[in-house]
């Protein structure tokens, strides 16, 4: 059974940075297509970024230039490095592999 666990969320001021982690049990993420999504309060879940194959990456327009998705194949973790965070980035961030979802990690951007 595949389980995904996100971590790294927290409270940060606008302009700050956070690095989110997505770790899996029951499956290796090393070459899997893994996606980050987020859901802000009162809004629908939206896709943020994808890493496919080894290093092919895709980003939502809202993430381009500020977020970087990457993977560490030694630790078998997929990261989402977020910089220049904005208040509108406040959301519950979840990682996804196939039909598997983690419970998410909360990111709050506030002054």
Beta strands, then each sheet from edge to edge (+ up, - down):
strand 1: 3-7
strand 2: 10-12
strand 3: 18-25
strand 4: 34-39
strand 5: 46-52
strand 6: 56-59
strand 7: 67-72
strand 8: 77-82
strand 9: 91-97
strand 10: 100-101
strand 11: 105-109
sheet 1: 1+ 3- 8+ 7-
sheet 2: 2+ 11+ 9- 4+ 5- 6+
sheet 3: 2+ 11+ 9- 10+
end
